């Protein structure tokens, strides 16, 4: 996953990810990843704001199959989560199944 960090200043931190699912390839281990990642995120203080595949695109160029928004109190907690051994253990299930793009926005 490519992560782009945008720092705007402020208190809350948001992890926003767009997931692209190849219809021919299918979801692979992605559904298992979805089930396993939630308790890890919550253990590190993340709160899901949006986690859905019910998306209405407003243009032709951006058509993700799934969108995730997670809120954190600090960027440090977010970093600890995604650098943790628990997360690293399951990350390959996402990486091998779908294409995703993510940003971290502070503000």
CORGI-V206231 format. One record per helix or strand of 3 or more residues. SS is the DSSP state (H for helix, E for strand). FROM is the first residue (numbers start at 1). LEN is the number of residues. Records with the same first field share a line. If there is no record, write none. Layout:
# CORGI-V206231
SS=FROM-LEN / FROM-LEN
This chain:
# CORGI-V206231
E=2-6 / 13-8 / 47-6 / 66-7 / 99-8
H=30-14 / 75-9 / 85-11
